[in-house]
Amino acid sequence: MKLRTHVVASIVLLMAALPAFAQDGRKHIVLGRTPADMTGLPFSDAVLVGDTLYLSGYIGVDAKTDQVPKSAEAEVRLAMDDLKRTVEAAGMTMDDLVKIDVLCTDITLFPAFNSVYRTYFKNGFPARTFTGSSKLLAGAHFEITGVAIKRAK
């Protein structure tokens, strides 16, 4: 009877541990973004675990000039285009995003950010925070992170 109890307990423990083993199937997505001096830094653009995509911070830097554009709207568009490219590389769409976090060095740019941001979604908006921040890398005004979960078809 004790052996049977140990076997059942072992099976239950193994089943409880299976989700941890499944995480070994994570996929690191590295597309190579600007600015050029960020190449080779110790992070992925995103990490896909199962149907959940965790996106790193995206800033709007022009790949040709390696500079932040003068227009806040152009900066947002560059950051959102990079984020979208990464989401699509994971086999998802922007409508799979469930959470977005935005850091901004000048909260008076909130309307400019929203005017561009809203154009990236067709079926509702993800939950979002917009937080004031001090300096960001490369002199950016915005840094955008997010989480996406692939929708069932």
C-alpha positions in Angstrom: 0.0 0.0 0.0 2.9 2.4 0.8 4.5 1.7 -2.6 1.2 2.5 -4.3 0.9 5.8 -2.4 4.5 6.7 -3.3 3.8 6.0 -7.0 0.7 8.1 -7.0 2.4 10.9 -5.2 5.3 10.8 -7.7 2.9 10.9 -10.6 1.1 13.9 -9.1 4.4 15.7 -8.5 5.6 15.0 -12.1 2.3 16.3 -13.5 2.7 19.5 -11.4 6.2 20.0 -12.8 5.2 19.6 -16.5 4.5 23.3 -17.0 8.0 24.1 -15.9 9.4 21.6 -18.4 7.3 23.1 -21.1 9.1 26.5 -20.6 12.2 24.9 -22.0 10.5 25.4 -25.4 10.9 29.2 -25.2 12.0 31.0 -28.3 14.2 34.1 -28.2 13.4 36.6 -31.0 16.3 38.9 -32.1 15.6 41.0 -35.2 18.4 43.5 -34.8 17.1 47.0 -34.1 18.7 50.4 -34.0 20.6 52.3 -32.7 23.6 50.5 -34.0 25.4 50.6 -30.6 22.6 48.3 -29.2 23.6 45.4 -31.4 24.9 42.5 -29.3 23.5 43.8 -26.0 22.4 41.0 -23.6 18.7 40.9 -24.3 16.2 39.5 -26.8 13.7 41.7 -28.7 11.1 39.3 -27.4 10.8 35.9 -25.8 7.9 33.5 -26.8 6.8 31.0 -24.2 3.9 28.9 -25.4 1.4 31.3 -26.8 2.7 34.3 -24.8 5.1 36.8 -26.2 7.1 39.1 -23.8 8.4 42.2 -25.7 11.4 44.2 -24.7 11.5 48.0 -24.7 11.2 49.7 -28.1 12.4 53.2 -28.9 11.9 55.1 -32.1 15.3 55.6 -33.7 15.7 56.1 -37.4 17.8 53.3 -38.8 19.4 55.6 -41.5 20.5 58.4 -39.1 20.7 56.4 -35.9 18.8 59.4 -34.3 15.5 60.0 -32.7 13.3 62.0 -35.2 12.4 65.6 -34.3 8.7 64.8 -34.6 7.1 62.9 -31.6 4.7 61.2 -34.1 7.5 60.0 -36.3 9.3 58.6 -33.2 6.2 56.7 -32.0 5.7 55.3 -35.5 9.3 54.0 -35.7 8.9 52.3 -32.2 5.5 50.9 -33.0 6.8 49.6 -36.4 9.6 47.7 -34.7 7.3 46.3 -32.1 4.9 45.2 -34.8 7.7 43.6 -36.8 8.6 41.6 -33.7 5.0 40.6 -33.0 4.6 39.4 -36.6 7.9 37.5 -36.4 6.3 35.5 -33.6 3.3 34.6 -35.8 1.0 37.1 -34.1 -0.8 40.3 -34.9 -1.0 43.6 -33.0 -4.5 42.6 -31.9 -2.9 39.8 -29.9 -1.3 42.4 -27.6 -2.9 42.3 -24.2 -0.7 44.8 -22.2 1.4 47.8 -23.2 3.6 49.9 -21.0 4.9 53.2 -22.2 7.6 55.3 -20.5 7.7 58.9 -21.6 10.1 61.7 -20.8 7.5 64.4 -21.5 3.9 63.6 -20.6 2.7 66.6 -22.7 3.4 64.3 -25.7 0.5 62.1 -24.6 -1.9 63.3 -27.4 0.9 62.9 -30.0 1.6 59.4 -28.8 -2.1 58.4 -28.9 -2.7 59.9 -32.4 -0.2 57.4 -33.8 -0.7 54.5 -31.4 -4.4 54.1 -32.1 -3.7 53.4 -35.8 -2.0 50.1 -35.0 -5.1 48.3 -33.6 -8.3 47.0 -35.4 -10.1 45.0 -32.7 -9.9 47.0 -29.5 -6.9 48.2 -27.5 -4.7 46.4 -25.1 -4.5 47.4 -21.5 -1.9 50.2 -21.2 0.0 52.4 -18.8 1.6 55.7 -19.8 4.2 56.7 -17.2 6.4 59.7 -16.9 10.1 58.9 -16.9 13.5 60.6 -16.8 16.1 60.1 -19.6 15.7 57.2 -22.0 18.4 55.6 -24.2 19.4 57.5 -27.3 17.5 60.6 -26.2 14.2 58.9 -27.0 11.0 60.4 -25.6 9.2 57.0 -25.5 10.0 53.4 -24.7 7.3 50.8 -25.3 7.1 47.3 -23.8 4.3 44.7 -24.1 2.9 41.3 -23.7 0.9 39.4 -26.4 -1.1 36.2 -26.2 -1.9 34.4 -29.4 -5.6 34.3 -30.0 -7.3 31.0 -30.6 -8.5 30.6 -34.2 
